[in-house]
Amino acid sequence: MDFEIIAQIDMTLIPLAVALYVIGVFLKATPKIADWCIPWILLFVSLLAANVLLGWSVASAIQGVLACGIAVLGNQLYKQAQLGIQESHTSSKKKK
């Protein structure tokens, strides 16, 4: 069984995932929007966009959730990698 995420998402929605990532970055820079709201806003936008692009169906909604998941997971992977790099630099300086 193939569990690769890229194999599960409709290829027409890859640009949607990238657009969601960019929208998330802009929402994060908006001071009046709470951080906990950002994934919910992205999910709503993704569900709407996927259903408009692929036609209204449950399968399209699932594709929208996957596109949102890719954007949010990508953001978290980047943030956690940056945090890990920063922590490793800090701990290596303390050892010296």
N, CA, C and O atoms as CSV, one atom per row, in Angstrom:
chain,resi,resn,atom,element,x,y,z
A,1,MET,N,N,0.839,-1.181,0.000
A,1,MET,CA,C,0.000,0.000,0.000
A,1,MET,C,C,0.885,1.245,0.000
A,1,MET,O,O,1.857,1.320,0.751
A,2,ASP,N,N,0.552,2.203,-0.829
A,2,ASP,CA,C,1.341,3.418,-0.997
A,2,ASP,C,C,0.806,4.516,-0.078
A,2,ASP,O,O,-0.329,4.964,-0.241
A,3,PHE,N,N,1.619,4.948,0.884
A,3,PHE,CA,C,1.186,5.956,1.838
A,3,PHE,C,C,1.815,7.320,1.589
A,3,PHE,O,O,1.714,8.203,2.440
A,4,GLU,N,N,2.459,7.510,0.451
A,4,GLU,CA,C,3.054,8.813,0.166
A,4,GLU,C,C,1.952,9.853,0.040
A,4,GLU,O,O,0.980,9.653,-0.687
A,5,ILE,N,N,2.108,10.976,0.758
A,5,ILE,CA,C,1.081,12.015,0.763
A,5,ILE,C,C,0.884,12.604,-0.624
A,5,ILE,O,O,-0.237,12.947,-0.998
A,6,ILE,N,N,1.944,12.723,-1.379
A,6,ILE,CA,C,1.847,13.318,-2.711
A,6,ILE,C,C,1.036,12.424,-3.645
A,6,ILE,O,O,0.432,12.911,-4.602
A,7,ALA,N,N,1.020,11.125,-3.373
A,7,ALA,CA,C,0.251,10.199,-4.193
A,7,ALA,C,C,-1.228,10.255,-3.844
A,7,ALA,O,O,-2.060,9.793,-4.625
A,8,GLN,N,N,-1.571,10.806,-2.700
A,8,GLN,CA,C,-2.958,10.841,-2.250
A,8,GLN,C,C,-3.700,12.114,-2.667
A,8,GLN,O,O,-4.931,12.134,-2.690
A,9,ILE,N,N,-2.974,13.154,-2.988
A,9,ILE,CA,C,-3.606,14.436,-3.302
A,9,ILE,C,C,-3.667,14.640,-4.810
A,9,ILE,O,O,-2.754,14.259,-5.542
A,10,ASP,N,N,-4.745,15.238,-5.253
A,10,ASP,CA,C,-4.918,15.566,-6.668
A,10,ASP,C,C,-3.863,16.601,-7.057
A,10,ASP,O,O,-3.723,17.625,-6.388
A,11,MET,N,N,-3.134,16.342,-8.115
A,11,MET,CA,C,-2.016,17.212,-8.508
A,11,MET,C,C,-2.447,18.641,-8.840
A,11,MET,O,O,-1.625,19.557,-8.796
A,12,THR,N,N,-3.717,18.842,-9.169
A,12,THR,CA,C,-4.181,20.198,-9.441
A,12,THR,C,C,-4.263,21.028,-8.159
A,12,THR,O,O,-4.395,22.250,-8.225
A,13,LEU,N,N,-4.185,20.377,-6.994
A,13,LEU,CA,C,-4.276,21.111,-5.732
A,13,LEU,C,C,-2.928,21.418,-5.096
A,13,LEU,O,O,-2.880,22.043,-4.036
A,14,ILE,N,N,-1.837,20.994,-5.716
A,14,ILE,CA,C,-0.514,21.346,-5.190
A,14,ILE,C,C,-0.330,22.868,-5.179
A,14,ILE,O,O,0.163,23.405,-4.187
A,15,PRO,N,N,-0.708,23.583,-6.250
A,15,PRO,CA,C,-0.612,25.049,-6.170
A,15,PRO,C,C,-1.501,25.639,-5.068
A,15,PRO,O,O,-1.170,26.676,-4.493
A,16,LEU,N,N,-2.618,24.985,-4.777
A,16,LEU,CA,C,-3.479,25.444,-3.686
A,16,LEU,C,C,-2.740,25.327,-2.352
A,16,LEU,O,O,-2.826,26.228,-1.517
A,17,ALA,N,N,-2.024,24.238,-2.150
A,17,ALA,CA,C,-1.266,24.063,-0.907
A,17,ALA,C,C,-0.205,25.155,-0.763
A,17,ALA,O,O,0.008,25.679,0.330
A,18,VAL,N,N,0.449,25.491,-1.857
A,18,VAL,CA,C,1.457,26.566,-1.825
A,18,VAL,C,C,0.779,27.908,-1.528
A,18,VAL,O,O,1.285,28.704,-0.736
A,19,ALA,N,N,-0.358,28.150,-2.162
A,19,ALA,CA,C,-1.097,29.396,-1.912
A,19,ALA,C,C,-1.559,29.471,-0.457
A,19,ALA,O,O,-1.527,30.542,0.149
A,20,LEU,N,N,-1.980,28.360,0.097
A,20,LEU,CA,C,-2.400,28.339,1.501
A,20,LEU,C,C,-1.232,28.660,2.426
A,20,LEU,O,O,-1.396,29.355,3.429
A,21,TYR,N,N,-0.062,28.154,2.086
A,21,TYR,CA,C,1.127,28.459,2.882
A,21,TYR,C,C,1.384,29.973,2.879
A,21,TYR,O,O,1.640,30.568,3.926
A,22,VAL,N,N,1.313,30.576,1.713
A,22,VAL,CA,C,1.552,32.022,1.590
A,22,VAL,C,C,0.469,32.802,2.340
A,22,VAL,O,O,0.773,33.774,3.031
A,23,ILE,N,N,-0.781,32.383,2.206
A,23,ILE,CA,C,-1.874,33.043,2.933
A,23,ILE,C,C,-1.630,32.943,4.435
A,23,ILE,O,O,-1.848,33.906,5.171
A,24,GLY,N,N,-1.177,31.777,4.885
A,24,GLY,CA,C,-0.880,31.591,6.301
A,24,GLY,C,C,0.202,32.528,6.796
A,24,GLY,O,O,0.112,33.057,7.904
A,25,VAL,N,N,1.228,32.738,5.978
A,25,VAL,CA,C,2.302,33.664,6.348
A,25,VAL,C,C,1.747,35.077,6.498
A,25,VAL,O,O,2.093,35.784,7.445
A,26,PHE,N,N,0.892,35.489,5.571
A,26,PHE,CA,C,0.288,36.822,5.665
A,26,PHE,C,C,-0.647,36.931,6.868
A,26,PHE,O,O,-0.669,37.960,7.543
A,27,LEU,N,N,-1.415,35.880,7.137
A,27,LEU,CA,C,-2.303,35.909,8.302
A,27,LEU,C,C,-1.500,35.994,9.596
A,27,LEU,O,O,-1.904,36.682,10.533
A,28,LYS,N,N,-0.368,35.301,9.651
A,28,LYS,CA,C,0.485,35.334,10.834
A,28,LYS,C,C,1.003,36.755,11.083
A,28,LYS,O,O,1.182,37.161,12.231
A,29,ALA,N,N,1.241,37.499,10.014
A,29,ALA,CA,C,1.743,38.871,10.142
A,29,ALA,C,C,0.639,39.872,10.488
A,29,ALA,O,O,0.922,41.032,10.788
A,30,THR,N,N,-0.611,39.426,10.445
A,30,THR,CA,C,-1.740,40.296,10.770
A,30,THR,C,C,-1.968,40.271,12.275
A,30,THR,O,O,-2.308,39.222,12.822
A,31,PRO,N,N,-1.788,41.402,12.961
A,31,PRO,CA,C,-1.856,41.395,14.429
A,31,PRO,C,C,-3.249,41.093,15.000
A,31,PRO,O,O,-3.346,40.605,16.125
A,32,LYS,N,N,-4.316,41.366,14.263
A,32,LYS,CA,C,-5.659,41.182,14.802
A,32,LYS,C,C,-6.175,39.754,14.683
A,32,LYS,O,O,-7.266,39.452,15.166
A,33,ILE,N,N,-5.412,38.876,14.051
A,33,ILE,CA,C,-5.828,37.487,13.893
A,33,ILE,C,C,-5.021,36.628,14.857
A,33,ILE,O,O,-3.791,36.600,14.810
A,34,ALA,N,N,-5.738,35.926,15.732
A,34,ALA,CA,C,-5.084,35.057,16.713
A,34,ALA,C,C,-4.456,33.860,15.994
A,34,ALA,O,O,-4.985,33.373,14.994
A,35,ASP,N,N,-3.323,33.398,16.518
A,35,ASP,CA,C,-2.611,32.287,15.899
A,35,ASP,C,C,-3.462,31.022,15.796
A,35,ASP,O,O,-3.351,30.274,14.824
A,36,TRP,N,N,-4.317,30.781,16.805
A,36,TRP,CA,C,-5.114,29.563,16.779
A,36,TRP,C,C,-6.173,29.596,15.672
A,36,TRP,O,O,-6.687,28.552,15.272
A,37,CYS,N,N,-6.497,30.788,15.184
A,37,CYS,CA,C,-7.505,30.918,14.117
A,37,CYS,C,C,-6.936,30.595,12.734
A,37,CYS,O,O,-7.686,30.223,11.832
A,38,ILE,N,N,-5.648,30.730,12.561
A,38,ILE,CA,C,-5.043,30.605,11.232
A,38,ILE,C,C,-5.300,29.241,10.590
A,38,ILE,O,O,-5.716,29.201,9.432
A,39,PRO,N,N,-5.072,28.121,11.284
A,39,PRO,CA,C,-5.358,26.832,10.632
A,39,PRO,C,C,-6.835,26.669,10.254
A,39,PRO,O,O,-7.153,26.050,9.238
A,40,TRP,N,N,-7.732,27.224,11.070
A,40,TRP,CA,C,-9.164,27.118,10.767
A,40,TRP,C,C,-9.522,27.951,9.533
A,40,TRP,O,O,-10.317,27.517,8.699
A,41,ILE,N,N,-8.940,29.134,9.419
A,41,ILE,CA,C,-9.170,29.973,8.238
A,41,ILE,C,C,-8.636,29.265,6.992
A,41,ILE,O,O,-9.300,29.224,5.956
A,42,LEU,N,N,-7.431,28.711,7.109
A,42,LEU,CA,C,-6.834,27.996,5.975
A,42,LEU,C,C,-7.678,26.787,5.585
A,42,LEU,O,O,-7.840,26.505,4.398
A,43,LEU,N,N,-8.212,26.075,6.564
A,43,LEU,CA,C,-9.060,24.918,6.268
A,43,LEU,C,C,-10.321,25.349,5.529
A,43,LEU,O,O,-10.716,24.709,4.554
A,44,PHE,N,N,-10.950,26.415,5.979
A,44,PHE,CA,C,-12.155,26.921,5.311
A,44,PHE,C,C,-11.846,27.322,3.867
A,44,PHE,O,O,-12.572,26.947,2.946
A,45,VAL,N,N,-10.775,28.081,3.675
A,45,VAL,CA,C,-10.385,28.517,2.328
A,45,VAL,C,C,-10.065,27.306,1.450
A,45,VAL,O,O,-10.444,27.258,0.279
A,46,SER,N,N,-9.372,26.343,2.023
A,46,SER,CA,C,-8.987,25.151,1.270
A,46,SER,C,C,-10.207,24.323,0.861
A,46,SER,O,O,-10.292,23.860,-0.276
A,47,LEU,N,N,-11.142,24.138,1.780
A,47,LEU,CA,C,-12.359,23.387,1.448
A,47,LEU,C,C,-13.147,24.084,0.340
A,47,LEU,O,O,-13.619,23.443,-0.599
A,48,LEU,N,N,-13.280,25.377,0.462
A,48,LEU,CA,C,-14.003,26.136,-0.555
A,48,LEU,C,C,-13.295,26.058,-1.904
A,48,LEU,O,O,-13.930,25.789,-2.923
A,49,ALA,N,N,-11.994,26.289,-1.916
A,49,ALA,CA,C,-11.235,26.283,-3.173
A,49,ALA,C,C,-11.219,24.903,-3.818
A,49,ALA,O,O,-11.382,24.789,-5.033
A,50,ALA,N,N,-11.026,23.862,-3.030
A,50,ALA,CA,C,-10.987,22.510,-3.590
A,50,ALA,C,C,-12.323,22.132,-4.204
A,50,ALA,O,O,-12.368,21.514,-5.268
A,51,ASN,N,N,-13.403,22.497,-3.546
A,51,ASN,CA,C,-14.720,22.173,-4.090
A,51,ASN,C,C,-15.041,22.988,-5.335
A,51,ASN,O,O,-15.716,22.497,-6.239
A,52,VAL,N,N,-14.568,24.215,-5.388
A,52,VAL,CA,C,-14.767,25.021,-6.600
A,52,VAL,C,C,-13.944,24.446,-7.756
A,52,VAL,O,O,-14.423,24.358,-8.886
A,53,LEU,N,N,-12.695,24.056,-7.458
A,53,LEU,CA,C,-11.810,23.552,-8.506
A,53,LEU,C,C,-12.178,22.157,-8.996
A,53,LEU,O,O,-12.080,21.873,-10.189
A,54,LEU,N,N,-12.599,21.287,-8.083
A,54,LEU,CA,C,-12.825,19.882,-8.438
A,54,LEU,C,C,-14.297,19.496,-8.535
A,54,LEU,O,O,-14.624,18.385,-8.952
A,55,GLY,N,N,-15.170,20.401,-8.156
A,55,GLY,CA,C,-16.592,20.069,-8.132
A,55,GLY,C,C,-17.005,19.700,-6.717
A,55,GLY,O,O,-16.203,19.174,-5.945
A,56,TRP,N,N,-18.244,19.975,-6.382
A,56,TRP,CA,C,-18.731,19.784,-5.019
A,56,TRP,C,C,-18.964,18.308,-4.737
A,56,TRP,O,O,-19.879,17.694,-5.286
A,57,SER,N,N,-18.118,17.744,-3.869
A,57,SER,CA,C,-18.263,16.345,-3.464
A,57,SER,C,C,-17.483,16.103,-2.189
A,57,SER,O,O,-16.684,16.936,-1.761
A,58,VAL,N,N,-17.724,14.957,-1.593
A,58,VAL,CA,C,-16.982,14.576,-0.392
A,58,VAL,C,C,-15.509,14.365,-0.737
A,58,VAL,O,O,-14.628,14.737,0.038
A,59,ALA,N,N,-15.245,13.773,-1.892
A,59,ALA,CA,C,-13.862,13.553,-2.314
A,59,ALA,C,C,-13.113,14.882,-2.465
A,59,ALA,O,O,-11.936,14.976,-2.118
A,60,SER,N,N,-13.786,15.889,-2.975
A,60,SER,CA,C,-13.161,17.211,-3.112
A,60,SER,C,C,-12.880,17.823,-1.748
A,60,SER,O,O,-11.848,18.467,-1.553
A,61,ALA,N,N,-13.789,17.626,-0.808
A,61,ALA,CA,C,-13.570,18.134,0.544
A,61,ALA,C,C,-12.361,17.450,1.182
A,61,ALA,O,O,-11.561,18.098,1.857
A,62,ILE,N,N,-12.231,16.148,0.969
A,62,ILE,CA,C,-11.069,15.424,1.492
A,62,ILE,C,C,-9.791,15.953,0.862
A,62,ILE,O,O,-8.777,16.110,1.542
A,63,GLN,N,N,-9.838,16.227,-0.428
A,63,GLN,CA,C,-8.677,16.804,-1.105
A,63,GLN,C,C,-8.329,18.171,-0.523
A,63,GLN,O,O,-7.152,18.512,-0.397
A,64,GLY,N,N,-9.345,18.951,-0.171
A,64,GLY,CA,C,-9.119,20.246,0.454
A,64,GLY,C,C,-8.449,20.116,1.810
A,64,GLY,O,O,-7.559,20.895,2.150
A,65,VAL,N,N,-8.880,19.132,2.579
A,65,VAL,CA,C,-8.261,18.888,3.880
A,65,VAL,C,C,-6.799,18.481,3.696
A,65,VAL,O,O,-5.932,18.931,4.445
A,66,LEU,N,N,-6.522,17.636,2.708
A,66,LEU,CA,C,-5.140,17.223,2.443
A,66,LEU,C,C,-4.278,18.411,2.022
A,66,LEU,O,O,-3.135,18.533,2.465
A,67,ALA,N,N,-4.811,19.286,1.175
A,67,ALA,CA,C,-4.048,20.468,0.740
A,67,ALA,C,C,-3.740,21.371,1.926
A,67,ALA,O,O,-2.628,21.885,2.051
A,68,CYS,N,N,-4.720,21.560,2.791
A,68,CYS,CA,C,-4.502,22.372,3.993
A,68,CYS,C,C,-3.478,21.702,4.900
A,68,CYS,O,O,-2.618,22.371,5.473
A,69,GLY,N,N,-3.568,20.398,5.027
A,69,GLY,CA,C,-2.625,19.658,5.855
A,69,GLY,C,C,-1.199,19.799,5.369
A,69,GLY,O,O,-0.276,19.937,6.171
A,70,ILE,N,N,-1.016,19.766,4.064
A,70,ILE,CA,C,0.321,19.933,3.501
A,70,ILE,C,C,0.871,21.321,3.834
A,70,ILE,O,O,2.038,21.457,4.202
A,71,ALA,N,N,0.033,22.347,3.705
A,71,ALA,CA,C,0.479,23.718,3.984
A,71,ALA,C,C,0.833,23.898,5.457
A,71,ALA,O,O,1.885,24.452,5.778
A,72,VAL,N,N,-0.037,23.435,6.352
A,72,VAL,CA,C,0.193,23.610,7.783
A,72,VAL,C,C,1.372,22.748,8.248
A,72,VAL,O,O,2.202,23.204,9.034
A,73,LEU,N,N,1.445,21.510,7.766
A,73,LEU,CA,C,2.559,20.637,8.130
A,73,LEU,C,C,3.879,21.203,7.614
A,73,LEU,O,O,4.885,21.177,8.324
A,74,GLY,N,N,3.883,21.710,6.396
A,74,GLY,CA,C,5.091,22.321,5.841
A,74,GLY,C,C,5.561,23.479,6.689
A,74,GLY,O,O,6.758,23.626,6.937
A,75,ASN,N,N,4.629,24.305,7.136
A,75,ASN,CA,C,4.970,25.435,7.990
A,75,ASN,C,C,5.556,24.947,9.310
A,75,ASN,O,O,6.569,25.472,9.773
A,76,GLN,N,N,4.933,23.960,9.909
A,76,GLN,CA,C,5.418,23.447,11.194
A,76,GLN,C,C,6.788,22.786,11.061
A,76,GLN,O,O,7.644,22.954,11.929
A,77,LEU,N,N,6.996,22.043,9.987
A,77,LEU,CA,C,8.302,21.429,9.771
A,77,LEU,C,C,9.393,22.485,9.652
A,77,LEU,O,O,10.479,22.327,10.208
A,78,TYR,N,N,9.103,23.558,8.929
A,78,TYR,CA,C,10.064,24.649,8.780
A,78,TYR,C,C,10.347,25.306,10.130
A,78,TYR,O,O,11.505,25.510,10.495
A,79,LYS,N,N,9.284,25.637,10.872
A,79,LYS,CA,C,9.458,26.300,12.164
A,79,LYS,C,C,10.218,25.428,13.146
A,79,LYS,O,O,11.101,25.914,13.853
A,80,GLN,N,N,9.887,24.153,13.197
A,80,GLN,CA,C,10.556,23.258,14.133
A,80,GLN,C,C,12.019,23.041,13.746
A,80,GLN,O,O,12.877,22.912,14.619
A,81,ALA,N,N,12.306,23.000,12.453
A,81,ALA,CA,C,13.693,22.870,12.013
A,81,ALA,C,C,14.491,24.104,12.410
A,81,ALA,O,O,15.623,23.985,12.877
A,82,GLN,N,N,13.918,25.278,12.232
A,82,GLN,CA,C,14.596,26.515,12.632
A,82,GLN,C,C,14.827,26.544,14.131
A,82,GLN,O,O,15.893,26.957,14.588
A,83,LEU,N,N,13.838,26.108,14.901
A,83,LEU,CA,C,13.971,26.066,16.350
A,83,LEU,C,C,15.059,25.075,16.758
A,83,LEU,O,O,15.854,25.362,17.654
A,84,GLY,N,N,15.100,23.926,16.114
A,84,GLY,CA,C,16.128,22.933,16.410
A,84,GLY,C,C,17.518,23.430,16.086
A,84,GLY,O,O,18.456,23.197,16.849
A,85,ILE,N,N,17.662,24.115,14.964
A,85,ILE,CA,C,18.968,24.687,14.591
A,85,ILE,C,C,19.394,25.731,15.613
A,85,ILE,O,O,20.553,25.772,16.027
A,86,GLN,N,N,18.458,26.566,16.011
A,86,GLN,CA,C,18.761,27.608,16.992
A,86,GLN,C,C,19.158,26.987,18.338
A,86,GLN,O,O,20.105,27.445,18.978
A,87,GLU,N,N,18.443,25.960,18.759
A,87,GLU,CA,C,18.754,25.304,20.030
A,87,GLU,C,C,20.114,24.604,19.977
A,87,GLU,O,O,20.860,24.618,20.956
A,88,SER,N,N,20.433,23.997,18.841
A,88,SER,CA,C,21.725,23.315,18.742
A,88,SER,C,C,22.885,24.312,18.758
A,88,SER,O,O,23.947,24.026,19.311
A,89,HIS,N,N,22.681,25.474,18.155
A,89,HIS,CA,C,23.714,26.513,18.201
A,89,HIS,C,C,23.868,27.048,19.615
A,89,HIS,O,O,24.986,27.311,20.059
A,90,THR,N,N,22.764,27.212,20.325
A,90,THR,CA,C,22.807,27.721,21.686
A,90,THR,C,C,23.492,26.733,22.612
A,90,THR,O,O,24.316,27.118,23.441
A,91,SER,N,N,23.147,25.445,22.468
A,91,SER,CA,C,23.739,24.443,23.355
A,91,SER,C,C,25.224,24.235,23.044
A,91,SER,O,O,26.009,23.963,23.953
A,92,SER,N,N,25.616,24.359,21.784
A,92,SER,CA,C,27.034,24.195,21.447
A,92,SER,C,C,27.863,25.382,21.976
A,92,SER,O,O,29.031,25.211,22.323
A,93,LYS,N,N,27.274,26.555,22.036
A,93,LYS,CA,C,27.981,27.719,22.583
A,93,LYS,C,C,28.136,27.587,24.092
A,93,LYS,O,O,29.143,28.030,24.645
A,94,LYS,N,N,27.151,26.982,24.777
A,94,LYS,CA,C,27.222,26.808,26.220
A,94,LYS,C,C,28.289,25.800,26.616
A,94,LYS,O,O,28.889,25.921,27.684
A,95,LYS,N,N,28.534,24.806,25.767
A,95,LYS,CA,C,29.529,23.779,26.053
A,95,LYS,C,C,30.943,24.308,25.988
A,95,LYS,O,O,31.840,23.750,26.620
A,96,LYS,N,N,31.161,25.368,25.240
A,96,LYS,CA,C,32.517,25.909,25.054
A,96,LYS,C,C,32.942,26.715,26.214
A,96,LYS,O,O,34.053,27.244,26.225
